[in-house]
Amino acid sequence: MEKYDHKIIENKWQQVWQDKNTFSAAELPKDDAAYILDMFPYPSAQGLHVGHPEGYTATDIYSRYLRMKGVEVLHPMGWDAFGLPAENYAIKTGRHPRVTTAENIDNIRRQIKSLGFSYDWAREISTADPVYYRWTQWLFLQLYKKGLAYRAEAPVNWCPSCQTVLANEQVVDGKCERCQSEVEQRQMNQWFFKITAYTKELLKDLDKLDWPEPLKEMQRNWIGQSQGAQVRFYLTGIPGQEDKKHFVDIFTTRLDTIFGATFMVISPELARRWIEVGWQASDQVKKYVSEALKGRELERLERAAREKTGVDAGIKAINPATNEEIPVWVADYVLGSYGTGAIMAVPAHDERDWGFAKKFNLEIRQVVSPLSAGPVRIYDSINDALKKPPQDLESAIEDYEKIKAGEKIYTQYGILINSNSFTGLESAEAVKKISKKIGAELKAQYKLHDWLISRQRYWGAPIPIIYCEQCGEVPVAEKDLPVVLPEDVDFRPTGESPLVRSASFQKVVCPKCGLPARRESDTMDTFVDSSWYFLRYCDPHNTQEIFNKKKVAAWCPVTFYVGGAEHAVMHLLYARFFTKILRDLGYVSFNEPFLKLRNQGLILGEDGQKMSKSRGNVVNPDEIVDKFGADTFRLYEMFMGPLEEAKPWNATSIIGIRRFLEKVWSLSLSAKPTENLHLSNEAREELGYWIAKTTKKVTDDVVNFRFNTAIAALMEFTNYLQSATLPVAEQIKVISVLLRLLYPFAPHITSELWQHLGRQGQIWQQAWPEYNPKALRLNQVILAVQVNGKLRGQITVKADISEAEAIKIAQANIDVSRHLAGKTIKRTIYVAGKLINFVA
């Protein structure tokens, strides 16, 4: 029998697919079309490790399945090629990032092609190609025209290692998400995209998406909607401005506590703005503001948790509920980046305000009490409200008395006390009535900030703006795009963009007046490039417009998107934002870019840790493909466990997958000499049952991305076919079903075996197998299979199956055999029609 040589077979079929452009999608598809997309890779110098192709394998299986179902499929691939890692690698090697990035792309493209993925390579794009980033710059100009791109001075996150500004989303626990350096706060002029203009829609439309719920919840939390009220507090006692009306608006989620607002706190940022516009603050205030603004927001919050600091501003605010004058303080536990930068402080009902009031001896006034009044119900009502719930009724009563005396904070809703005519109302009712009485506006507030896109680095799309002393900001004309990155530049970072030092780039004339001018030297955040790339795949070679609207309308929105959950509040949020902008500009007709999305889990190293070069646990797919073959690699990655879960790589387990393929190879090439054999009705019924059961199982599992159990079903089907005695004609017929079901998972070996069997056409041109539902109604039972008394699997067998045959099938079950591996079966307990228990 001919040996299964994966190298010859895989090279052969990959060449066939390339030469014939087998997987090219139509320019304008038929009605039955699907857009299956992977998050495109960053071309790092290390290339791919075995974790990267997991999602690619899943989408390839699904794409191949859909094509066999008669669906026109767009399945493209490209490169997210701009950004810090590529630039830092270029700096390290002393070579230009254009050269190193191109080399990295070539290497990863080779790796991806070696795995036989069915991408339409004619649509390949790179975000670092001027042909592509011309349209990224064009998009910037469209946002600029609509007032959605603007430049402003603002406190920003600065990474001292990467020497650039970071968006809020790129700061994790106070550190740069790329290099883990401590992030600093700086005040700088930067470019922003006004993503907050779409806050409500971005939040509301999440409910319409077929995305993992944890991922949607991450976006909800990042957008951070709070329901509350905006209240105006008028200010008094400002030196030299007694005749003017000054006020500050605050946002509160607890308007029911306003009668307990005994002081106001403003952020150092707001205090600085007041000083800049003429507030004659004391030297003590100015000194405090200066010192406070040196710290990062995260550091300020961490410090505030340990010790409260602040300074009396020397002015008063009028509480609109009580008409009392209350002192205004400046304190760094209030952030200028959230809300209005000012809060009403209610120390009896807020932990931070409580600590501050205790520190500076400010009034604490109780205005909300637990709902219950009786001693037994006191325990029930405040048990969950306290940080350390009381353990018994006696301590509950003690806590209740402390709350009433203002000696303990109470942060939950309840019954209003000490609140004039609102006393006795429950919190929810009180909020409505108080807001009407004092003219507060009930509204929602959001944590989401505008997207900071400026980067003080070289390797990115230049921002298409020119600065003229006479005309100010002038957008580059669309006909002059792209603004190309210059070559005459030292791209090593210095804290300002390297483009500042390029004479050819900077020396321009103003498009309006013709006087000497200079270009904007910052480049755009690489996430701008990836926010619209999926649209360019629909029309990648268009030089006249960003894309043809008809082509995008025919393919988009994306049917199925697969990638990492780490992009929840960056790429995925930004892509949704861009889609809504393009919709409003009339370029697309849909609201959301990705209708269905699934996240692949991490493939860990054999040590159970995340793969990384520093840990020395990275597994290179090239080595696996060379030794075992691409089909084995693909099957193993899908068989390791559910797609969305993390699982460790196991070099030993992959051998079992290789043996399975060798079994399929042997089965397909060795037709038994049984031409004159006639199947009994019972045998024919059993054969029909196995075909129907396996086809249904694999079909359902592919559609639902349960690839591990689909492979297990194919293994069981193969075991059955090995043991069955069938006429040659029936063998070829049923093996052709097996090969078609296996093809999306292992396309090389199945293409070769299809040809060996002499079947008509190519396997990828065949229809996906159908099954007869009636064949599933075999007179059968489900047997529970145990190993040492623990349930390890189930098998479906004929009701009158013999004990020996049932045991044989149970031992062949993939889940059971895994638990029997390396064990000796001492005895077997068989209960007809119910269970089998292997005692090992």
N, C-alpha and C positions, 0 to 999 in steps of 0.2 A: 504494500500500500504506500502511496506517495506520502512523504513526511510533511507535516504542517510547518512550513518555514515562513514565519510571520514577516521577516524582512523583505523577502521577495514579493509576497502577496501584497503587503501594505504599500510598498513603493510602486507596484504595478497599478493599483487602483487609484492611488493619489494622483498619479500621472494622468490616468484616464480622465478623472474628474477635472483636472486642471486644463488638459488639452481641449476638452469638449465644453468647458464652462458649464458643467452639469447643473450647478446650483444658482445660476444667474436668475434673478427675478425680473419679471416683466416691468417695463417702464410704467405702464398703466395696467394694473391687474384686473382680473374679472371680479365679479361680486364676491366670490368665495375666496377671500384673501386674508392673510394673517401676517403681522409684523412681529417677529420674535427677536428680542434684543438682549444683548449682554452689556453690562457696564464696561465700557472699553478700558483696556489696561493702560497703566502708566509705564512707559518703556524704561524701566530701571536697568542699571548695569548688571544686576545680578540675574536678570532673566526670570523666568517663571520657576516657582517651586510647585510641588504636587498639589498644593492647596488651590492655586489659581485656576486650574482647568475644571474644577468641580462644577461651577456654575455653567461654564461653556459646554461641558458634556451634557448637562441636563437640558439646556436649550437645544442642543444639536439633536438629541433623541427626540424631543418634541417636534422640532422642525421636520425631521425625516418622516416621522409618523404622519404629520399633517399633509405632507406632499403625497404620501401613499393614499391618503383619504381624499385626494383630488383638490387640495387647497393650494393656492398660489402663495408662496412663502417668501417674505423678505427677511433675510438673516445676514446682516452686515457685520463688518469688523473694522476698527480703526484705532487711533492712538491719541491718548490724552497727553500730548507731548510737551506742553509748556510747564513751567513751575520750578519750585525751589530744588527738589531732589536732583533734577537733571542739571541745573545750574551749579549746584554744589559739587556734583561729580565732575563737571567740567573744570571747576576751579581746582579741585583736588588733583586732577590729571594734567592740568595746564593746557587743555585742548578746548576748542570752541564747542559750546553746547550744541550748535547745529550739527557738528560732525559726530559727537558722542551720542547724541539722541538718535541720529540716523542709523548708527551702528547697532544701538540697542534695539531699535525697531526691527532691523533685519534679523537679529538673533531671535527675538520673541516671535516674529512672524514665522520663522523656520520652525520653532518649537510648536506653535499652534498648528501649522500645516502638517507636522509629523503625527498629529493626533487625529487627522482625518475629519476635521469639523467641516460642515457643509456651508461655509460662508460664501457670500457673493463678493469675491475679492475685487471685482470691477468697481465696487463702490467704496473701496478703502479710502479713508481720510486721515489727515494728521492736523491737529489743531495748531501746530507750529508752522504749517505751510502758509505762506502769504496768500495763496488762493483761498484758503479757509479763513484766516483771521482778517482778511479784508471785510468779510461779512460780519465778523464779531465787532469790528470797528463801526460798520454800518449800523448795527443794532444799537451801539452806544449812541450814535447820532440821533437815532429815532427816539430813544429815551430822553436825550438832551432836549430835543424839540418839544417834547411833551412835558418837560419839567420834572421828569422822573430820574434824571441824572443831574447832580448838582455838586458843587464844591463848597465845603464849609470847614471852619475851624472847629475842632471837636477833640475831646479826650479820646485817645486811641490806644490800642494795645500794641506795644512795641517789643519785638523779639530781638534782644541784643546779639544773639548768635546768628540768626538769619538776616539781621540788619534790615528788617522791614516791618511794616505795619501788618497786623493780623485782624481778620474779622472776628467778632465775638464768638462765632461758631468754631473758630480755629484755636480757641483757648480752652483747655481742659484742666480743671482744678488749678487755675492760675499759671499753667505752663503751656508753652507752644506745643500743639498737638503733633508737630513733626519732629522737633528736636529735643523736646522736654525741658528747654531752658525756661527760667522764671521770666514771666512777661512783665514789662514795665508799663506805666501809664505816662503818656506824653500828650501835649497839646499841639496839634498840627493841622494844617490845611490839607484836606483830603477829599477824594471823590467818593460819592455815595450813590447808590441806586435806591430809589424810594419804594422799597418793598412794602413799607407800612401802608401805602395806598391800597394795598390788596389784602390787608390783614384779615378782615372779616370773611372775605371770600375764601382765602386760603384755609381758614379754620372750618368754615361751613362745608366746603366741598370734600373734606376728608371723609365725611360719612358716606359719600357716593363711591368710594374707591374699594376695590377688592385687593387690599393690602393686608399684611399681617397686623393685627390689632396693636401689638407692642410698638411697632414702628409708627403707626398713626398716633399713638399716645405720646410718643417722643416729640412729634411735631406739635401736637396740642400743647404740651407742656412748654415747648420752646416759644411758641406764639404767646402762651401764658395769659389767657383771658381771665380777668377779674371783674365781677359784677359789683358795682358800688355807686358812689355818688361824688360829683364834683361840687365842692363848697367854696364860696368866696369869703375870705377873711380880710377885712379892711385893717390897715396898719395905722398906728398913731405914734407920736413921739419921735418922729424922724427929725433930727436937728436941722433947722433952717428951712424945713418944708412942711410946716404945720398947716399951711393954707392949701395944700394939695392933697388929693385923694389917691392914696396908694393902696394896693391890695395884692394878695397872693391867693391863687387857687390851689386847693389841695384835693387829692382824690383819696377817698376812704371806702373800704369795704364794710365798715362798721359805723354807719351813720347813727345807729341806735345808741351809740356810746358818746355822742357829741356833747351831751350835758356834763360828761366827765372829762372833757378836754381842758386841761388846766395850764397847758403851755403849748407853744408851737416850736418845731425844730425845722431849720432850713439846712440844706446841704452846703458844704464849702463851695461847691461849683456855683450854686445860686447866689451865695454871698459874694463871690468874686464878680459875677455879672452885675450885681447891684452896685458894687464898688466902682466898676468900670463905667457905669452910667451916672455916677455922681453921689452915691451914698457915702457920707462922711463917717465911715466906721472908725471905731477906736483903734489905737495901735494894737491893743490886745487881740481884737477881732482879726485885724489884718495879719498879725503874726500867726494866729491859729489857722487861718485859711491857707496861708502859704505853706505851713508845715503839713497840714492835712492832705493837701493836693499832691504832695510828693509820693504818697503811698498808692499802691494799686487798690482797686475796689475790693478785691478779695481779701487783701491784707487788712483793710479797714474793717471789714465785717468780722474777720477772725479776731482782730484786736478788740472790737466792740463787744464780742462775746465774753471776753475776759475782763475788760475794764472800759468803762464809759468815760469819754472825754468830751469837753464842749466848753463854750464860752457864751455868756449872756450878750446878746446883740445890742442891748440898750434901747430897744424899741418894743412896742406892744402891738398885739393883734386883738381884734374884737371878736369874741366867740359869737357867731350869729344866732345861736340858740339861747344863750344866757345874757347877751349884751355886756358881758364882763370883759374887762381888759386882761389879757393873759400875756406873760412874758414870751419873747421870741429868743430862741437860742440857736447857735450854730453848732452842729455836731457831725462828726464824720461817719456816724452809723446811718445817716440818711444819705443816699446816693443821688447825684445829679442826673444820672442816666436812667432813673426809673421814675415814672410819673412826672410830677411837676417840680420835683426836687425839694418839696416841703411836705411836712406832715402835721396833722393835729395830734398832739400827744395825749393819750388817755392811759395814764399809768396803772389804773386799777384793772385794766382789761387788755394790756399788751405787755409782754415780757420785756421787750427792749425799753419801752417807756418806763416800766416799773423800775428797772435797774438804774435808769438815768435819773428818775425822780428821787430815788433813795440816795444816790450819790450826791445830788445837788440840793437835797432838802426841799423839793418842790411838792406842791399839794397833790395828794392822791384822793380822788373822789369816786366812791362806788356808785354806779348808776345802772348796773344790770345785776340781777340776782338769779340764782338757779330757779327753774320753773317750779320745783316742788317746795312745799312749805312744811309738811309734816315730817317728823324725824326719820321715819322709816323710808319715805320717798326721797328724803334728802340724799341718802346714800345712792339710790338709783340714779338720780339726776346728775350728781356731780362726780360719780365714780369715773366716768370716761373723760371728764373735763379737766381733771388735774394731771399734771405731768407724772406724779407718782400717786396713783389712785389709792385711797385709804383701804386698809385691809379689813376693817370692821366698822360696825355702825357707830361705835363710840368715837373713833378717829374721824369718821365722816361728819359727825355733828361738830366736832372740834374745828375741822376745816371750814365748815359752813359758817361758824361763828367768826372765824378769822376773816373770811370773805366779807361778811357783813360789816366787820370793824375796819375794813380796809387794810388788813394785815397780810392778806394773801390775794393774789390776782385770780380773776375768774375770766377766762377767755372765750367762753362759749356764749351762745344765744340764751336768752331767758326772759325774765320779766323786768321791765324798767322800774327803777326806783330813783328818787331824787331827781326827777326829770320833769318837773312842773306838771302841766296838764297831761303829759304822756305817761306819767307814772301809772303802773298797772297794766300797760299794754305789753303784749308779747313782741319780741324784737322785730319779726317780719312785718307786722302791722304798723309798728312804730316808725320804721324806716319810711314807709309810704307817706305817713302823715307828717313826719318831721320835714321831709324833703319839700312837701307842699308849703309848709309853714314858713320855712326859711329861704325858699327859692333855690334849693339845691337841684342839680341836674342828675337824675339817675342815668347811668351810662356804664358801658364796659371800658375797661382799660387793658392794655396789652403790654407784655414784656418785650415783644419783638421790636428790634431797632432797625433802622435803615442799614442796608448792606454796604459796608465799607469795601470798595474795590481797588483802591490805590495800593500799589506795591512798589517799594523803592529798590527794585531789582531789574536785571537786564532781560532775563529769559521769559518774556511775556508779550502780549499784544500791546503795542503803544496806544496810549489814550489819544484820540484824534482831536486835540485841542491846541490852538495857537494863542499865545499871549502877546498882546500889543499894548504899548504904553498909552496909545491914544484910544484904541477901540476896546481894550479889555479882553475878555475871553471871546475867542472866535473859533467856531467849529470848522474843521477841515471840510472842504467841499467833497461831496460824495464821489465826484468824478476823479478826485485826487487820491482816492483810496486804492490800495492799502498804504498806510504809513508804515514803511518797512523798517525793521530793526537794522541799525547800521552795523557795519563790520569793523569800523575804525574806533573801537572802544575797548577799554580795559574793563571787563565785566566783573572784576572782583568788587565785592560790596564795601562801601565806606560809610553807610548811614544815609546817603542820598543816592538817588538812582544813578547808575553808571552812565545813563544816556546824557546826563548833564555834561559829561566830559567828551562828547562826540561833536566835533565842529561841524561835520557834514549834516548831522541830524538837527543841531540847534539853530544854525544860521538859515533862517527863512524870512520871507516877507509876509506881511499881513495880507490876507486875502481881501480885506475890505479897503484899506487905505494905501497899501503898497509900501509902507514904511518897514524898516527892519523889525523883526519880531523873533520870538523863540517858541519852540515847541514845549508842550507838557512833557516832562521827563519821566513821570511815573508810568508803569505798565499796569495792565489789568490783572486782577486776581484770576488764576487759572480756572476757577469755577465759573467764570463768565463764559469761557470757551465751551465747557461741558454742559452748559445750561440749555443749549439749543442743537447740539450735534446730531441728535436723533432725527431732526428735521432735514438736515443736510444729506443724510444717507438716501433720502428719497430722490434727490436730484444733485448728486455730488459734483458734477462737471459743469454746472451752469455758471457761465461767466457774466451773464447779463443781469441776474437777480439772485437774491439769497436762495430762492428755490421756486420752482413752478408750483403755483397754488393747486392746480389740478392733481399733480403727482402727490403732493402732501395730503390732499383731501382723500385720495384713493387709498393711501397706506395708513394714515394716522387717524386717531391716536394709536400708540403702540399697544398691540394686543397683549403681549406678555413680556415682562421685564424681570431679569434676574440679576441680583448683585448683592453686595454686602450691606448689612444693616447700619454700618458705621457712617453711611452717607445720608442718614435720615434728616438731619437738620442743616445740611449743606447742599450737596448736589440735588437731592430730591426736592427740597424746598425751593431752591433757586430755579430748577427746571419748571416747576409748577408756576412760579412767578413769571418767567419768560413766556410761557404758553399763554397766560392770561393777557400779558401785554400785546403779544402778536395777534391774539383774538381781537382785542380792542382796536388795533391798528388795521384790522381787516385782512390779515395774511393767513389766518387759520380760522376754522369754524367750530372748533371744539374747545372745551374748558380745561381739560386735564390731559397731560402728556402720556401717562402710563395707566391704563385701565386696570391691569392685573399685575401684581408684583409679588415675587417671592424672594426670600433671602436664603442664600446657602450658608451653612454653618462652617466654622473653621475646621480644616484638617490639621490636627496637631502633630507634633513630632512623636516619635515612638516613646519619648519620655513623658508624654502627656502635656507638654508645654507648647505654647505658641511657637511656630517655626520662626527662627531668626538666625541670622549669620553668627551673631554673638554667642548664641547658645550651642552652636554647632550641630543643630538637629534638623537642618534643612535637607530635604530629599529632592534631588533634581529629576524631573520627569524624563529627561533624555536617557538617563541610566535605566529607568524602568522600561521605556519603550524599546531600547536596544536589547535588553535581556528577555523581556516577556512579550513585547508587542503592544501597539497602540490599543488594539481591541481588548486585551487583558487589562490594560491600565484603565480604560474607560469603564469596563464592567466592574472592576474592583472599586473604583471611586464611588460608583452608584450603589454598590452592594454593602458598603461599610456601615450604612445606617440611614435613617431619614435625612433627607437633603438639608433640612434646616438645623440639624443638631451638630454640635462639635463632636469629632471622633478622632482618636489617635491612629496614625499610620502604623501598619503592622506588616513588615516585610515578609513574614512567614505566611500570612493569610492569602497573599496575592497568588501564591503557588496553586491554591485550590481553584481559583478562577481560571488559571491557565489550563489546569487539568480538565475543567469543564469544557473549554473550547476544543481541547484535543478530543474529548469525548464526542462533541458535535461533529468534528472533522471526521473521526473514525466512523461514526454512525452514517454520515452522509455518503461516504465513499465505499461502504461495504454492504451492498444489497445482497440479501440472503437468497439462496437458490430455492425459492418457494413459489415458483410460478404457478404450479398446479394446486396450490393450497386454496381452499375456499373457506372464507370466514363464516363461522356460525353466526346466527342472529345475535346471540349473547355477546360474542367477541366484537361484532360490528357495532353493537350498542355501546359497548365499553369504549371502543375507539372514538366513536362520535362524542361520547361524554368527555373524554380527555381533551379532544380538540376544542369543544365548546367551552369547557371549564377554563382551559389555559388561555384561549383567545379572549374570553370575557375578563379574566383576571388581569392580563397584561394590558388590555385596552383601558380598563378602568384605572389601573395604576399609572399608566403613562399620562393620561389626561389629568390625573390628580397629583402628578409628580411624586408618586410613591415607587420610585425605581427599584429600591432594594427588594421589595416584596414581589415586584414583577419579575426580577431576575430569579428569585427563589422559585417562582412558578415555572419558569422556563427550565430550570434545573430538574424539577420534579417531572416535567413533561419528557425531558430527555431520558431520565431514568426509566420512565414507563416504556418509551419507545425502544430502549435497549433490551428490555425484558420481553417485549411483545413479539410474537411470531406472525408476520404479515406477508402477504403476497408482494412481489416486487412493485407492482403497480400501486398498491396501497402504500407501500413504504415511501416511494417517491412523492406521492401525493401528500402524505402527512408530514414528511420531512420538509417539503416546500412550505407548509404552513409554519413549521418550526423556524425555518430560515427567515421567512418574512417577519415573524414576530421578533426575532432576534436582531434583524438587520439594523434598526435604529441604534441599538446598543453597541453592536459589533459589525460595522458596515463593511470592513475589508474582508474578513473571512466568509461572511455570508454572500458577498458579491462573487467571490471565487467559487464557493460551493454551488451557487446557483448555476454558474457557467459549467461546472463539472457535471451537474445533473442533466445538462442539455436542455434546461428550461428556456422558454422563449423570451427574448428581450433581456434587459438588465433587471436586477432585483428591485432597484429603486423606481423602476417604471411600473411595477406591479401594484395592484390594489391591496390595501390592508385586509387581512383575513376577516371574513364575517363568520358568524356562528349561528347555529339553529338553537334557539332558546329551549325548544322541546327536548333537545339532547341532554339538557341539564337535569331532566326529571328522571334520572336513573333511580331504580329502586335501591336507595342507598342510605347509609347512616354515617354519622360523624363520631369518630372514636377519639377520645381524649388520650393523649400519649404522655406518660409521666416517666421521669427518670428519678429513681429513689424517692418516689412519692410526690415529686414536684412537677406541675404541669409544664411541659416544654413544647407542646405543639398539638395540632389536631390533624387528622387525616379523614378524608371522605372516601368511603369504600362501599362496595355492594353489601346489601343487607345480609346475604348468605355467604359472604366471603369466608374462606377457611382460616383457621388460626394461623397457620404457617404463612399464608399469603399476606394476612394483615400485619404480622410481625415484620415481614420483609419490606412492606411498603412503609411501615412506621420507621424502621431503621434508615430508610433512604430519605426520609423527610429532612430537609436542610436544617431546620431548627433543632430537631431531635439529635441528628448525627453530630451536631456541634457539641452537644452535652455528653455524648457517648465517646467522643474522640479520646483515645488513650486509655479508655477504661475497659475492663473485662466484665461482660454481663454474667452475673452469677445465676440468676434465674429470671424468668419472665412471668408476670401475672397477667392473664388474659380474661377479661369479662366480655363475652360476646355482646356486640351491639353497644358497648359502653366505653371500655377503656383497655389500654395496655400499659403496664408498669414494668419498666426495666429496672431490675435491682442490680446495681453495679458496684 
